Amino acid sequence: MSSVRPSFFMPVALLVLAACSSPPPIHTATAVDLERFMGDWYVIANIPTFIETNAYNAMESYRLAGDGTVATTFSFREGGFEGARKTYHPTGYIIDRQSNAVWGMQFIWPIKSDYRIIYVDDAYDQTIIGRIQRDYVWLMARKPQFSEVDYQRFLRLIAEQGYDVSKVRKVPQRWN
């Protein structure tokens, strides 16, 4: 007769189930030309992180650093177009050097968040950034707005990736 109690198996079973229930792969851009991707991107819409929930004029800017990382500046106005300017400087780490589409984004050491370039158009004027957890997404462009047709197309693209598009909100953009 075995001396192993049934209560031993419950935590083990839960761990196995958790490992098996990881989200399906997210499709990323096949190849990202990092030189073309660098520069300023306006955040047109997103599923916001807690720091972005009240963001206006949100913008992300990328610059290749000499050490192979991506120096990033994320800035926005808090609570309105005249609100306090908030600026963050995370560092991007390119994880998949074959496609350049999978990064780690580090806001605080030692944590690197998942950051994936799901889509970038041929002109490098529009992009979608996502995460495998599908908890956050950013629809960005080189100009502070894009057409409603493009917006709806982007919503379809992220819905196909498994995102809940009801959580997406447009980021107010107004520039002089």
RARAPE-V196548 format. One line per field, one symbol per residue. ss: DSSP state (~ for helix, > for strand, _ for the rest). phi: phi as a letter, one per 20 degrees, with the letter a starting at -180 (. if undefined). A space follows every 50 residues. Layout:
BEGIN
ss = ???
phi = ???
END
This chain:
BEGIN
ss = _____~~~~~~~~~~~~~~~_____________~~~~_>>>>>>>>>___ ____>>>>>>>>>>_____>>>>>>>>>______>>>>__>>>>______ _>>>>>>>__>>>>>>>>>>_____>>>>>______>>>>>______~~~ ~~~~~~~~~~____~~~_>>_>____
phi = .feeegfffgffffffffffefffgdedgfbdeggfffoeceeebadfff fdfceclfbdccbfefenedfccdcaeenrfdffedcccfdecfedffdm ddcdddecfdedefbcefbbffeldbbcdccfflecbcdcbfdfbcffff gfffffffffeneeffefcfefcbce
END
